[in-house]
Amino acid sequence: MSSNKKYWKSVEELDKNSSIVEALRNNEFVEEIPTDEFLGNNDALSSSSTTRRDFLKYVGFSTAAATLAACEGPVHKSIPYVLQPEQIIPGVADYYATSVFDGFDFANLLVKTREGRPIKIDNNTIAGAKFSANARIHASILSLYDSMRLKEPKIEGKSSTWSAVDSAIKSSLVEAKAKGGQIVLLTNTLASPSTEKLIGEFIGKNPNAKHVVYDAVSSSEALDAFEAVYGERALVDYDFSKASLIVSVGADFLGDWQGGGYDSGYAQGRIPKNGKMSRHFQLESNMTLSGAAADKRLAMSTANQKQALIHIYNVITGSSVAVSLDDKFKSEVNKAAQQLKAAGSKGVLVSGIQDKNAQLLVLAINQVLASEAFSASGARQIRKGSNEKVSQLINEMKAGSVHTLIMSGVNPVYTLADSKSFVEGLKKVKTSVAFSLKEDETAALTTIAAPAPHYLESWGDLSLTKGTYSVTQPTIRPLFDTKQFQDALLSLNGVAGTFYDYLKANASTIVSGSTWNQVLHDGVFVGVVSAASASSVDYSGAANALAQSKASEGFELILYTKTGLGDGQQANNPWLQELPDPITRVSWDNYLTVSNADAKKYALSNEIVANGGLNGSYATITTTDGLKLENVPVIVQPGQAVGTIGLALGYGRKAALKEEMQVGLNAYSLYKGFNNVQSVTLVKADGEHEFACVQGQKTLMGRGDIIKETTLEIFNTKDAEFWNEQPMVSLDHKEVEATKVDLWDSFDRSTGHHFNLSIDLNACTGCGACVIACHAENNVPVVGKAEIRRSRDMHWLRIDRYYSSESTFAGDNERKENIAGLSSSLSTFNEMEKAGDNPQVSFQPVMCQHCNHAPCETVCPVAATSHGRQGQNQMAYNRCVGTRYCANNCPYKVRRFNWFLYNKNSEFDYHMNDDLGRMVLNPDVNVRSRGVMEKCSMCIQMTQATILNAKREGRVIVDGEFQTACSNACSTGAMIFGDVNDKESKVTKLAEDERMYHLLEHVGTKPNVIYHVKVRNT
C-alpha cells in the first residue's frame, strides 16, 4: 500500500501545545491588509458624497482599496530608434554562448539579451557543454547591474584614470627591479590557458615576480594528494551516472564539494529504470543536500569519518590498519564497505575530509575498484590554490620583502582567517593593486583599486577539465570605466592590442580541427585527453598516519558554504539573500546548526511566534586558541551529528554592500589553517534572534499524500496500486477512484497544445536553481527579511522540504501497520510526529498546479483568474482587485498577494529601486502593481514565443522546444515540460508512467502539474 508516513516541516510543529502553530496552519494571511494605507488620499475621497465606510460596505470586502492601486500602473512612453542597429530586432531575444568561472562557480551558458541588455542565464545544452548553472550563476545576471560596483579606478582612495594607474604600476615594477623587491600576482584559480600564458610571459619579463593562487574555500589537501599521485595540481572528475553504488564520506557532492556540478550525472542513476537504480551511502556531520538524497545516511563527526574511511580502505585493499570507530557505526560502515567492494568498477567513493592522507586513501580505493565513475585523465582544473604558498606570501609581506602586489579575483582581507596579518603585511607593501568588481574589504585598503568588468562584459577562455576548452564573450558593452586584468597585463608586458586579439591567436593553437568562429558560436570545444599515469605512493603510510588523528575537544565546528551565497562573492545580490536554504528554509542569515540532543543540553531552542516568524537562541563559540564569535543565531537541525555544529561561510560582509544585505557573521574568521573543521566550546548567550524562515508558512501538512514514497524492493515486487495508491470515493454505493468522479463537465482539450509539467521527486535535489530562474524570467520582487517573517514572500515557486518521522521508510510503515485500536492510533501517530535523530528528507517543488478544474477560478468575483485552452491558469492583473478569495480557496497555497509596490519603492531598496537594477527586468512580463494576486503563469510568454517562432518559420514544434524557466534551469531532469497532446513527447510518456500522481488527487482539481513517486534504494 502507499505510504501514510507522517511528515513534519519544522521542529516547532512537534509541540502539541503550540496554539500559535495551529493558528498559523489555519490562517492563510497572518496580518490584515493595511486598508488605511491603501486608501491614502483622504482629500480626494472627501470630495465624494460617498464616505469611505459606505464605499467599503458597497464593494463588500475589506481589500477593495486595492483596486485603486491595481488600476494605477505606471505609463511609460517609448521612443523608437532613429537608426535601428542591424543586430537588434525590438521584441526578439538574442542568445550568446559563453562560459563563466569566478574562482568558485563555473558553468557553460547561453545568455539571453533583449535590446542589448542581458536579462537571463540559460544552460548551454550543446554537446560538450557539461556544466550547468547553479542558483548563484543564475543570479549573477543581477550582479551585473549592481549599483555598488566600482565604477572608476582609484589611487589612494581618490578617483583617477587608467593612464595614471598604468603609469603608477609600471613605475612600481621598475622600482621593484631596481631595489630587488618581490613582485607578486595573487589571483584566484584562473583555469584560463590564455591568462596563464600571459602571466608566464609577465614573469618572464620580471624575473623577480611570482604567481600565487589563492582559493577562499580551500581544496588544497585534495590537490596535494592528486599532485603526489598524478604529478599535476588538479582534482579528480567524477561521473556518477556510471556508478551503481556511491559512498560519500563527508563530501556534499550535490552541493559545492570540488565545485559541484555532479547533480546531473547523479540524477541519471537515481531514477529507477528496468527495476534498477544506484544506491547511495552518506557519512557526514551537517545535514547536506547529498545527505538528504542518500538512501542511507550516517550522522557522525569528522573524527569518526576518518576512522570509517580507514575501515573501508581496509576492506577494499585487504589492509589491516588499526581502526577506532564507534561501535554504533561499525555495522553500517562495514555494510557500505562490503557493498562497495562487491560493486567493483561500478562503485565509487568520494570524500570531503580536508586531510591529504584521507584524500590519498580516496585515490587508492578508487584505483583498486577500477571505478568507471573516477576520471583522473579529464581532471578538473577549477581549484589550484596552495595553502602553503599563501601562508608564505603573508610572511613575506610582513617581512617587507614584497614591493608590488597585484591582486585579481581575491578578497583576502575578508576571506582569510588571519586577515589582520594580511592587513599588517599589506601596509608594508609599497604598491598594492586590486582588480575587483567592488571596492570590497581588500580594494578599500590597497594603493590602487582597479574596477574589473563583470564576466558578461569580458573576453576570456577556460579549460574547466583537461581536454575541454570554452570561451567567455561579452554580451554587453562595459557599463563602467573598467579594464580586464588581462588587458592590464598586456600593457605591462608592452604588448600592443587587446586581450581579444591575444585570446583569438592563442585559441588557434588549442582548437585544432575547428575554427574560432565555430568555438565562439558553440561556446565549447572538446579535444583529446591523454591518459593519466599514477606514480607509486605509500598509501599504507597515509592510512596509518590518518589513524592517529585525534577527535576534537569540545564541539566539532564544521564550516560549509550555503546554496545561496557560496563563498560570499555575491553577498550584495538580493535574489540570493532571499533564496531559502534548501535544508533549514532560512534566508537572510547564517547560523549555528545544532542537534536536538545538544540543543536540549544547552537550553537552545527555536519557536514560531504570533506573526508566523521563527525565533531562536543565541550562542557564543570559542576556539581552542581563544578566538571568539559572539551571539551566533542557532537553528535546531534534525540530522546534525551529536557533538558537532555547522556554520556557513560567505556572510558578515560590510564593504560595498547595501545596508539590507549586511547580514550574518563572518565565519571565515574561524577558518584557521584553511581547515573547515575546528574545535570549539559553546555557551548560550542572552537574547533571541529573529529568523526569516518560510518553512512553517503555506504548509501542506495534514493534507494527505503530499509526498508519496516507496522502496525499490516494493516498487519491483508489488503492483502500482500498492505503492501509488489512488484515493477512493463512494459513487452509487460503489468504491471508485476519486480522479474518475467530478462535479464539473470536462472540456475537450485534445485540440491544439495542452501543457503539463512533470516533477520527478527522485531527481530533485532541492538546489534552488529553478527558484532563481523563475525570479529572473518573471520579474519576481524581493521583499526582504521583515516581510518574509510576516509570511509575505513572493516566490512563485517554492521547494518544500519534508522530514519523515522515522529514520527509515520501512520502519515508518511497520509501526503504522501495527496500530491497534483508536487509543493506540492516537498515541502512536503522536509519537511518530516526533523528530528522529536522523530523519529522511524529501524535496518537493510546488508552484501553481494549473488545475483544469481550478477552485480559484470559481470564487473570483471579477474573473481576474481564468483558464486558457492550453492548460494554463491565467491572471489578468488589471482585473484583480485583491480580494484574496482565490488564495483562500487554493488547496496548494501557491498564490501570493502583492502587499506593496516593490518597484521604485525606497522601502524595498533592492534591484527594483534603482535604474541600473531595473535593467534586468524581462520586458515580456509586466511588473505587478500593489494589491493584486500573482503566481506561477507556467511561463506563458515562453510558450507563446515558441509557438510564434515555429509559425513564422513554417514548421512543426519538436519535443523539448517548449520550456518554462524552471524546467530550463533544472540540470537534473527533475522538471520536464511539454505538450501532452503530442503523443510522442516525453511529458506525455511521463504522464502515463505508473509512478505519476497529482497533489491532493482526492480534491478533484485535475492539475496540469504531475509528480512521480519517490523511490528509495534502502
Buried (B, 14 or more C-beta within 10 A) or exposed (E): BBBBBBBBBBBBBBEEEBEBBEEBBEEBBBEEBEBEEBBEEEEEBEEEEEEBEEBBEEBEBBBBBBBBBBEEBEEEEEEEEEEEEEEBEEEEBBBBBBBBBBBBBBBBBBBBBBBEBBBBBBBBEEEBBBBBBBBBBBBBBBBBBBBBBBBBBBBEEEEBEBEEBBEBBEEBBEBBBEEEBBBBBBBBBBBBBBBBEBBEBBBEEBEBBBBBBBBBBBBBBBBBBBBBBBEBBBBBBBBBBBBBBBBBBBBBBBBBBBBBBBBBBBBBBBBBEEEEBBBBBBBBBBBBBBBBBBBBBBBBBBBBBBBBBBBBBBBBBEBEBEBEBEEEBBEBBBEBBEBBBEBBBBBBBBBBBBBBBBBBBBBBBBBBBEBBBBBBBBBBBBBBBBBEBBBEBBEBBBEBBBBBBBBBBBBBBBBBBBBEBBBEBBEBBBBBBBBBBBBBBBBBBBBBBBBBBBBBBBBBBBBBBBBBBBBBBBBBEBBBBBBBBBBBBBBBBEBEEBBBEBBBEBBEEBBEEBEBEEBBEBBBBBBEBEEBEBEEBEBBEBBBBBBEBEBBEBBBBBBBBBBBBBBBBBBBBBBBBBBBBBBBBBBBBBBBBBBBBBBEEBEBBBBBBEEBBBBBBBBBBBBEEEBEBEEBBBBBBBBBBBBBBBBBBBBBBEBBBBEBBBBBBBBBBBBBEBBBBBBBBBEBBEEEBBBBBBBBBBBBBEBBBBBBBBBBBBBEEBEBEEBBBBBBBEEEEEEEEBBEEEEEEEEEBEEEBBBBBBBBBBBBBBBBBBBBBBBBBBBBBBBBBBBBBBBBBBBBBBBBBBBBBBBBBEBBBEBBEEBEEEEEEEEBBEEBBBBBBBBBBBBBBBBBBBBBBBBBBEBBEEEBBBBBEBBBBBBEBEBBBBBBBBBBBBBBBBBBBBBBBBBEBEEBBBBBBBEBBBBBBBBBBEBBBBBBBBBBBBBBBBBEBBBEEBEEEEEEBEBBBBBBBBBBBBBBBBBBBBBBBBEEBBBBBBBEBEBBBBBBBBBBBBBBBBBBBBBBBB
